[in-house]
Amino acid sequence: MLKPTFPAQTELEMVTLEQLVPQGHLLRLIDQHITFDFIREQTEHLYCPNNGRPAIDPVVLFKMLFIGYLFGIRSERRLVQEIEVNVAYRWFLGLRLTDQVPDASTLSQNRRRRFAGTGIEQRIFDGIVEQAIAHKLIGGRVLYTDSTHLKANANKRQVLVHQVEQTPTAYLAELEAAVTADRAVVGKPPLKGDDDDTPPPTKEIKTSPVDPEAGFMARDNKPTGFFYLDHRTVDGVHALIVDTHVTPGNVHDSQPYLARLDRVRERFALPVGAVGLDAGYLIPAVCKGLIERELFAVMGYKRPSHRDGYFYKREYRYDPEVDGYHCPGGQLLPYRTTNRQGYREYVSDPRQCIACPHLAQCTQSRNHQKLITRHVWESYKAEIDANRLTEVGKRLYARRKETVERSFADAKELHGHRYARFRGLAKVQAQCLLSAACQNMKKMALLLARKKSKVDIYCRNSRRLFVMTAMWLWSALSTGIAPMQTTMA
């Protein structure tokens, strides 16, 4: 029978928040397995010890941000509204049902005034990684690195075009020394230095009037516009994030890689032995750096740029004994010089090329001369590329999609990592650090809870076996039958 309903919203009930939050709730697991006291220690010097109004606990402020990143709440005003009505959020923050939730402006003003420039987000991220290492959830033997783009808060149709001075690469001095040594081997003088009167080379870049630090990205199979790049490194055991670094969207993936790898190894003392990377990192400078660090590296296959109807570069066979290339027509392309960019140049004899039947498939040069370049560090690149074909390399690279690519997928789908929430490189860096820390907290809590559950099941089974054995022995002794006789019977 259908009974009439009566409103129960105004009834008085005796209940606690502890009763209302389910035992398996994610925030309860995080609170159980992860400590946040280090946040108060890291921020204590930012507060006055004996003057002013009582401050809101910084642990509470950052826990509020953690809730936003854990559950994909991008707006801080919306976050405050959700905390007001969600008892699990209140329980995690240590608030009563009637306590007032800190206003959204409190979060923004603390971020803009108190915590700006302190690097607290990096220290929070490092603290979570250290706890994961203490729980033996990070092995550190194999690391995977990749980057993903975050759409900047800028309109791609409103651009400013600037001419900026080209900045030299980090390994320029090392490359110049290698070029000088390579030219000396063949008896060529060093290249002349740039004239001081010559203006430095410039390049044209697009910037946004509202977010000048965002980079205009224009890559194949990628969206075009203003973006930031999140360069992320994860561990190969449970795909826990050990480093995240943000650059503008027009910075190549390989530029910050070696410096970030060194930072991870030094900061957490990880015994790194191998790395897995995308094909975008397959450049001579990165390969040389990895081999000098005595690391086994495997990278994806990089399709060469090729025009239909022409020979592939691999069809020109390099002969180290004569230091030259054999073309498909049988001609030897000898060494000519080494340019400032670090490439050795090999050229053909145009008198032989003009009569070659394969000329139309070889070059479009007006003087009928084929030019092939080979980097001075090409041997390092070939050594790294050969690892991809080994059995160890195949297994190691196959795990990349399950670790770093899965980490990015979870970040975008579950934690609001598709868009930059703020403008400016430092603020986006803070966003990526806190988002990565929350991903680590979530995975750590679930892994440790699963481990504890297995231990509890084992202990229960052990106790049950002990009780059954004791009862069997007691029954055998009480009946006067020896245990061995009972077993034989």
Secondary structure as a PSIPRED ss2 file (coil, helix, strand):
# PSIPRED VFORMAT (PSIPRED V4.0)

   1 M C   1.000  0.000  0.000
   2 L C   1.000  0.000  0.000
   3 K C   1.000  0.000  0.000
   4 P C   1.000  0.000  0.000
   5 T C   1.000  0.000  0.000
   6 F C   1.000  0.000  0.000
   7 P C   1.000  0.000  0.000
   8 A C   1.000  0.000  0.000
   9 Q C   1.000  0.000  0.000
  10 T C   1.000  0.000  0.000
  11 E C   1.000  0.000  0.000
  12 L C   1.000  0.000  0.000
  13 E C   1.000  0.000  0.000
  14 M C   1.000  0.000  0.000
  15 V C   1.000  0.000  0.000
  16 T C   1.000  0.000  0.000
  17 L H   0.000  1.000  0.000
  18 E H   0.000  1.000  0.000
  19 Q H   0.000  1.000  0.000
  20 L H   0.000  1.000  0.000
  21 V C   1.000  0.000  0.000
  22 P C   1.000  0.000  0.000
  23 Q C   1.000  0.000  0.000
  24 G C   1.000  0.000  0.000
  25 H C   1.000  0.000  0.000
  26 L H   0.000  1.000  0.000
  27 L H   0.000  1.000  0.000
  28 R H   0.000  1.000  0.000
  29 L H   0.000  1.000  0.000
  30 I H   0.000  1.000  0.000
  31 D H   0.000  1.000  0.000
  32 Q H   0.000  1.000  0.000
  33 H H   0.000  1.000  0.000
  34 I C   1.000  0.000  0.000
  35 T C   1.000  0.000  0.000
  36 F C   1.000  0.000  0.000
  37 D H   0.000  1.000  0.000
  38 F H   0.000  1.000  0.000
  39 I H   0.000  1.000  0.000
  40 R H   0.000  1.000  0.000
  41 E H   0.000  1.000  0.000
  42 Q H   0.000  1.000  0.000
  43 T H   0.000  1.000  0.000
  44 E H   0.000  1.000  0.000
  45 H H   0.000  1.000  0.000
  46 L H   0.000  1.000  0.000
  47 Y C   1.000  0.000  0.000
  48 C C   1.000  0.000  0.000
  49 P C   1.000  0.000  0.000
  50 N C   1.000  0.000  0.000
  51 N C   1.000  0.000  0.000
  52 G C   1.000  0.000  0.000
  53 R C   1.000  0.000  0.000
  54 P C   1.000  0.000  0.000
  55 A C   1.000  0.000  0.000
  56 I C   1.000  0.000  0.000
  57 D C   1.000  0.000  0.000
  58 P H   0.000  1.000  0.000
  59 V H   0.000  1.000  0.000
  60 V H   0.000  1.000  0.000
  61 L H   0.000  1.000  0.000
  62 F H   0.000  1.000  0.000
  63 K H   0.000  1.000  0.000
  64 M H   0.000  1.000  0.000
  65 L H   0.000  1.000  0.000
  66 F H   0.000  1.000  0.000
  67 I H   0.000  1.000  0.000
  68 G H   0.000  1.000  0.000
  69 Y H   0.000  1.000  0.000
  70 L H   0.000  1.000  0.000
  71 F C   1.000  0.000  0.000
  72 G C   1.000  0.000  0.000
  73 I C   1.000  0.000  0.000
  74 R C   1.000  0.000  0.000
  75 S C   1.000  0.000  0.000
  76 E H   0.000  1.000  0.000
  77 R H   0.000  1.000  0.000
  78 R H   0.000  1.000  0.000
  79 L H   0.000  1.000  0.000
  80 V H   0.000  1.000  0.000
  81 Q H   0.000  1.000  0.000
  82 E H   0.000  1.000  0.000
  83 I H   0.000  1.000  0.000
  84 E H   0.000  1.000  0.000
  85 V H   0.000  1.000  0.000
  86 N C   1.000  0.000  0.000
  87 V H   0.000  1.000  0.000
  88 A H   0.000  1.000  0.000
  89 Y H   0.000  1.000  0.000
  90 R H   0.000  1.000  0.000
  91 W H   0.000  1.000  0.000
  92 F H   0.000  1.000  0.000
  93 L H   0.000  1.000  0.000
  94 G C   1.000  0.000  0.000
  95 L C   1.000  0.000  0.000
  96 R C   1.000  0.000  0.000
  97 L C   1.000  0.000  0.000
  98 T C   1.000  0.000  0.000
  99 D C   1.000  0.000  0.000
 100 Q C   1.000  0.000  0.000
 101 V C   1.000  0.000  0.000
 102 P C   1.000  0.000  0.000
 103 D C   1.000  0.000  0.000
 104 A H   0.000  1.000  0.000
 105 S H   0.000  1.000  0.000
 106 T H   0.000  1.000  0.000
 107 L H   0.000  1.000  0.000
 108 S H   0.000  1.000  0.000
 109 Q H   0.000  1.000  0.000
 110 N H   0.000  1.000  0.000
 111 R H   0.000  1.000  0.000
 112 R H   0.000  1.000  0.000
 113 R H   0.000  1.000  0.000
 114 R H   0.000  1.000  0.000
 115 F C   1.000  0.000  0.000
 116 A C   1.000  0.000  0.000
 117 G C   1.000  0.000  0.000
 118 T C   1.000  0.000  0.000
 119 G C   1.000  0.000  0.000
 120 I H   0.000  1.000  0.000
 121 E H   0.000  1.000  0.000
 122 Q H   0.000  1.000  0.000
 123 R H   0.000  1.000  0.000
 124 I H   0.000  1.000  0.000
 125 F H   0.000  1.000  0.000
 126 D H   0.000  1.000  0.000
 127 G H   0.000  1.000  0.000
 128 I H   0.000  1.000  0.000
 129 V H   0.000  1.000  0.000
 130 E H   0.000  1.000  0.000
 131 Q H   0.000  1.000  0.000
 132 A H   0.000  1.000  0.000
 133 I H   0.000  1.000  0.000
 134 A H   0.000  1.000  0.000
 135 H C   1.000  0.000  0.000
 136 K C   1.000  0.000  0.000
 137 L C   1.000  0.000  0.000
 138 I C   1.000  0.000  0.000
 139 G C   1.000  0.000  0.000
 140 G C   1.000  0.000  0.000
 141 R C   1.000  0.000  0.000
 142 V E   0.000  0.000  1.000
 143 L E   0.000  0.000  1.000
 144 Y E   0.000  0.000  1.000
 145 T E   0.000  0.000  1.000
 146 D E   0.000  0.000  1.000
 147 S E   0.000  0.000  1.000
 148 T E   0.000  0.000  1.000
 149 H E   0.000  0.000  1.000
 150 L E   0.000  0.000  1.000
 151 K E   0.000  0.000  1.000
 152 A C   1.000  0.000  0.000
 153 N C   1.000  0.000  0.000
 154 A C   1.000  0.000  0.000
 155 N C   1.000  0.000  0.000
 156 K C   1.000  0.000  0.000
 157 R C   1.000  0.000  0.000
 158 Q C   1.000  0.000  0.000
 159 V C   1.000  0.000  0.000
 160 L E   0.000  0.000  1.000
 161 V E   0.000  0.000  1.000
 162 H E   0.000  0.000  1.000
 163 Q E   0.000  0.000  1.000
 164 V E   0.000  0.000  1.000
 165 E E   0.000  0.000  1.000
 166 Q C   1.000  0.000  0.000
 167 T C   1.000  0.000  0.000
 168 P C   1.000  0.000  0.000
 169 T C   1.000  0.000  0.000
 170 A C   1.000  0.000  0.000
 171 Y C   1.000  0.000  0.000
 172 L H   0.000  1.000  0.000
 173 A H   0.000  1.000  0.000
 174 E H   0.000  1.000  0.000
 175 L H   0.000  1.000  0.000
 176 E H   0.000  1.000  0.000
 177 A H   0.000  1.000  0.000
 178 A H   0.000  1.000  0.000
 179 V H   0.000  1.000  0.000
 180 T H   0.000  1.000  0.000
 181 A H   0.000  1.000  0.000
 182 D H   0.000  1.000  0.000
 183 R H   0.000  1.000  0.000
 184 A H   0.000  1.000  0.000
 185 V H   0.000  1.000  0.000
 186 V C   1.000  0.000  0.000
 187 G C   1.000  0.000  0.000
 188 K C   1.000  0.000  0.000
 189 P C   1.000  0.000  0.000
 190 P C   1.000  0.000  0.000
 191 L C   1.000  0.000  0.000
 192 K C   1.000  0.000  0.000
 193 G C   1.000  0.000  0.000
 194 D C   1.000  0.000  0.000
 195 D C   1.000  0.000  0.000
 196 D C   1.000  0.000  0.000
 197 D C   1.000  0.000  0.000
 198 T C   1.000  0.000  0.000
 199 P C   1.000  0.000  0.000
 200 P C   1.000  0.000  0.000
 201 P C   1.000  0.000  0.000
 202 T E   0.000  0.000  1.000
 203 K E   0.000  0.000  1.000
 204 E E   0.000  0.000  1.000
 205 I E   0.000  0.000  1.000
 206 K E   0.000  0.000  1.000
 207 T E   0.000  0.000  1.000
 208 S C   1.000  0.000  0.000
 209 P C   1.000  0.000  0.000
 210 V C   1.000  0.000  0.000
 211 D C   1.000  0.000  0.000
 212 P C   1.000  0.000  0.000
 213 E C   1.000  0.000  0.000
 214 A C   1.000  0.000  0.000
 215 G E   0.000  0.000  1.000
 216 F E   0.000  0.000  1.000
 217 M E   0.000  0.000  1.000
 218 A C   1.000  0.000  0.000
 219 R C   1.000  0.000  0.000
 220 D C   1.000  0.000  0.000
 221 N C   1.000  0.000  0.000
 222 K C   1.000  0.000  0.000
 223 P C   1.000  0.000  0.000
 224 T C   1.000  0.000  0.000
 225 G E   0.000  0.000  1.000
 226 F E   0.000  0.000  1.000
 227 F E   0.000  0.000  1.000
 228 Y E   0.000  0.000  1.000
 229 L E   0.000  0.000  1.000
 230 D E   0.000  0.000  1.000
 231 H E   0.000  0.000  1.000
 232 R E   0.000  0.000  1.000
 233 T E   0.000  0.000  1.000
 234 V E   0.000  0.000  1.000
 235 D E   0.000  0.000  1.000
 236 G C   1.000  0.000  0.000
 237 V C   1.000  0.000  0.000
 238 H C   1.000  0.000  0.000
 239 A C   1.000  0.000  0.000
 240 L C   1.000  0.000  0.000
 241 I E   0.000  0.000  1.000
 242 V E   0.000  0.000  1.000
 243 D E   0.000  0.000  1.000
 244 T E   0.000  0.000  1.000
 245 H E   0.000  0.000  1.000
 246 V E   0.000  0.000  1.000
 247 T E   0.000  0.000  1.000
 248 P E   0.000  0.000  1.000
 249 G C   1.000  0.000  0.000
 250 N C   1.000  0.000  0.000
 251 V C   1.000  0.000  0.000
 252 H C   1.000  0.000  0.000
 253 D C   1.000  0.000  0.000
 254 S C   1.000  0.000  0.000
 255 Q C   1.000  0.000  0.000
 256 P C   1.000  0.000  0.000
 257 Y H   0.000  1.000  0.000
 258 L H   0.000  1.000  0.000
 259 A H   0.000  1.000  0.000
 260 R H   0.000  1.000  0.000
 261 L H   0.000  1.000  0.000
 262 D H   0.000  1.000  0.000
 263 R H   0.000  1.000  0.000
 264 V H   0.000  1.000  0.000
 265 R H   0.000  1.000  0.000
 266 E H   0.000  1.000  0.000
 267 R H   0.000  1.000  0.000
 268 F H   0.000  1.000  0.000
 269 A C   1.000  0.000  0.000
 270 L C   1.000  0.000  0.000
 271 P C   1.000  0.000  0.000
 272 V C   1.000  0.000  0.000
 273 G C   1.000  0.000  0.000
 274 A E   0.000  0.000  1.000
 275 V E   0.000  0.000  1.000
 276 G E   0.000  0.000  1.000
 277 L E   0.000  0.000  1.000
 278 D C   1.000  0.000  0.000
 279 A H   0.000  1.000  0.000
 280 G H   0.000  1.000  0.000
 281 Y H   0.000  1.000  0.000
 282 L C   1.000  0.000  0.000
 283 I C   1.000  0.000  0.000
 284 P H   0.000  1.000  0.000
 285 A H   0.000  1.000  0.000
 286 V H   0.000  1.000  0.000
 287 C H   0.000  1.000  0.000
 288 K H   0.000  1.000  0.000
 289 G H   0.000  1.000  0.000
 290 L H   0.000  1.000  0.000
 291 I H   0.000  1.000  0.000
 292 E H   0.000  1.000  0.000
 293 R C   1.000  0.000  0.000
 294 E C   1.000  0.000  0.000
 295 L C   1.000  0.000  0.000
 296 F E   0.000  0.000  1.000
 297 A E   0.000  0.000  1.000
 298 V E   0.000  0.000  1.000
 299 M E   0.000  0.000  1.000
 300 G C   1.000  0.000  0.000
 301 Y C   1.000  0.000  0.000
 302 K C   1.000  0.000  0.000
 303 R C   1.000  0.000  0.000
 304 P C   1.000  0.000  0.000
 305 S C   1.000  0.000  0.000
 306 H C   1.000  0.000  0.000
 307 R C   1.000  0.000  0.000
 308 D C   1.000  0.000  0.000
 309 G C   1.000  0.000  0.000
 310 Y C   1.000  0.000  0.000
 311 F C   1.000  0.000  0.000
 312 Y C   1.000  0.000  0.000
 313 K H   0.000  1.000  0.000
 314 R H   0.000  1.000  0.000
 315 E H   0.000  1.000  0.000
 316 Y C   1.000  0.000  0.000
 317 R E   0.000  0.000  1.000
 318 Y E   0.000  0.000  1.000
 319 D E   0.000  0.000  1.000
 320 P C   1.000  0.000  0.000
 321 E C   1.000  0.000  0.000
 322 V C   1.000  0.000  0.000
 323 D C   1.000  0.000  0.000
 324 G E   0.000  0.000  1.000
 325 Y E   0.000  0.000  1.000
 326 H E   0.000  0.000  1.000
 327 C C   1.000  0.000  0.000
 328 P C   1.000  0.000  0.000
 329 G C   1.000  0.000  0.000
 330 G C   1.000  0.000  0.000
 331 Q C   1.000  0.000  0.000
 332 L E   0.000  0.000  1.000
 333 L E   0.000  0.000  1.000
 334 P E   0.000  0.000  1.000
 335 Y E   0.000  0.000  1.000
 336 R E   0.000  0.000  1.000
 337 T E   0.000  0.000  1.000
 338 T E   0.000  0.000  1.000
 339 N C   1.000  0.000  0.000
 340 R C   1.000  0.000  0.000
 341 Q C   1.000  0.000  0.000
 342 G C   1.000  0.000  0.000
 343 Y E   0.000  0.000  1.000
 344 R E   0.000  0.000  1.000
 345 E E   0.000  0.000  1.000
 346 Y E   0.000  0.000  1.000
 347 V E   0.000  0.000  1.000
 348 S C   1.000  0.000  0.000
 349 D C   1.000  0.000  0.000
 350 P H   0.000  1.000  0.000
 351 R H   0.000  1.000  0.000
 352 Q H   0.000  1.000  0.000
 353 C H   0.000  1.000  0.000
 354 I C   1.000  0.000  0.000
 355 A C   1.000  0.000  0.000
 356 C C   1.000  0.000  0.000
 357 P C   1.000  0.000  0.000
 358 H C   1.000  0.000  0.000
 359 L H   0.000  1.000  0.000
 360 A H   0.000  1.000  0.000
 361 Q H   0.000  1.000  0.000
 362 C H   0.000  1.000  0.000
 363 T C   1.000  0.000  0.000
 364 Q C   1.000  0.000  0.000
 365 S C   1.000  0.000  0.000
 366 R C   1.000  0.000  0.000
 367 N C   1.000  0.000  0.000
 368 H C   1.000  0.000  0.000
 369 Q C   1.000  0.000  0.000
 370 K C   1.000  0.000  0.000
 371 L E   0.000  0.000  1.000
 372 I E   0.000  0.000  1.000
 373 T E   0.000  0.000  1.000
 374 R E   0.000  0.000  1.000
 375 H E   0.000  0.000  1.000
 376 V C   1.000  0.000  0.000
 377 W C   1.000  0.000  0.000
 378 E H   0.000  1.000  0.000
 379 S H   0.000  1.000  0.000
 380 Y H   0.000  1.000  0.000
 381 K H   0.000  1.000  0.000
 382 A H   0.000  1.000  0.000
 383 E H   0.000  1.000  0.000
 384 I H   0.000  1.000  0.000
 385 D H   0.000  1.000  0.000
 386 A H   0.000  1.000  0.000
 387 N H   0.000  1.000  0.000
 388 R C   1.000  0.000  0.000
 389 L C   1.000  0.000  0.000
 390 T C   1.000  0.000  0.000
 391 E H   0.000  1.000  0.000
 392 V H   0.000  1.000  0.000
 393 G H   0.000  1.000  0.000
 394 K H   0.000  1.000  0.000
 395 R H   0.000  1.000  0.000
 396 L H   0.000  1.000  0.000
 397 Y H   0.000  1.000  0.000
 398 A H   0.000  1.000  0.000
 399 R C   1.000  0.000  0.000
 400 R H   0.000  1.000  0.000
 401 K H   0.000  1.000  0.000
 402 E H   0.000  1.000  0.000
 403 T H   0.000  1.000  0.000
 404 V H   0.000  1.000  0.000
 405 E H   0.000  1.000  0.000
 406 R H   0.000  1.000  0.000
 407 S H   0.000  1.000  0.000
 408 F H   0.000  1.000  0.000
 409 A H   0.000  1.000  0.000
 410 D H   0.000  1.000  0.000
 411 A H   0.000  1.000  0.000
 412 K H   0.000  1.000  0.000
 413 E H   0.000  1.000  0.000
 414 L H   0.000  1.000  0.000
 415 H C   1.000  0.000  0.000
 416 G C   1.000  0.000  0.000
 417 H C   1.000  0.000  0.000
 418 R C   1.000  0.000  0.000
 419 Y E   0.000  0.000  1.000
 420 A C   1.000  0.000  0.000
 421 R C   1.000  0.000  0.000
 422 F C   1.000  0.000  0.000
 423 R C   1.000  0.000  0.000
 424 G C   1.000  0.000  0.000
 425 L H   0.000  1.000  0.000
 426 A H   0.000  1.000  0.000
 427 K H   0.000  1.000  0.000
 428 V H   0.000  1.000  0.000
 429 Q H   0.000  1.000  0.000
 430 A H   0.000  1.000  0.000
 431 Q H   0.000  1.000  0.000
 432 C H   0.000  1.000  0.000
 433 L H   0.000  1.000  0.000
 434 L H   0.000  1.000  0.000
 435 S H   0.000  1.000  0.000
 436 A H   0.000  1.000  0.000
 437 A H   0.000  1.000  0.000
 438 C H   0.000  1.000  0.000
 439 Q H   0.000  1.000  0.000
 440 N H   0.000  1.000  0.000
 441 M H   0.000  1.000  0.000
 442 K H   0.000  1.000  0.000
 443 K H   0.000  1.000  0.000
 444 M H   0.000  1.000  0.000
 445 A H   0.000  1.000  0.000
 446 L H   0.000  1.000  0.000
 447 L H   0.000  1.000  0.000
 448 L H   0.000  1.000  0.000
 449 A H   0.000  1.000  0.000
 450 R H   0.000  1.000  0.000
 451 K H   0.000  1.000  0.000
 452 K H   0.000  1.000  0.000
 453 S H   0.000  1.000  0.000
 454 K H   0.000  1.000  0.000
 455 V H   0.000  1.000  0.000
 456 D H   0.000  1.000  0.000
 457 I H   0.000  1.000  0.000
 458 Y H   0.000  1.000  0.000
 459 C H   0.000  1.000  0.000
 460 R H   0.000  1.000  0.000
 461 N H   0.000  1.000  0.000
 462 S H   0.000  1.000  0.000
 463 R H   0.000  1.000  0.000
 464 R H   0.000  1.000  0.000
 465 L H   0.000  1.000  0.000
 466 F H   0.000  1.000  0.000
 467 V H   0.000  1.000  0.000
 468 M H   0.000  1.000  0.000
 469 T H   0.000  1.000  0.000
 470 A H   0.000  1.000  0.000
 471 M H   0.000  1.000  0.000
 472 W H   0.000  1.000  0.000
 473 L H   0.000  1.000  0.000
 474 W H   0.000  1.000  0.000
 475 S H   0.000  1.000  0.000
 476 A H   0.000  1.000  0.000
 477 L H   0.000  1.000  0.000
 478 S H   0.000  1.000  0.000
 479 T C   1.000  0.000  0.000
 480 G C   1.000  0.000  0.000
 481 I C   1.000  0.000  0.000
 482 A C   1.000  0.000  0.000
 483 P H   0.000  1.000  0.000
 484 M H   0.000  1.000  0.000
 485 Q H   0.000  1.000  0.000
 486 T H   0.000  1.000  0.000
 487 T H   0.000  1.000  0.000
 488 M H   0.000  1.000  0.000
 489 A C   1.000  0.000  0.000
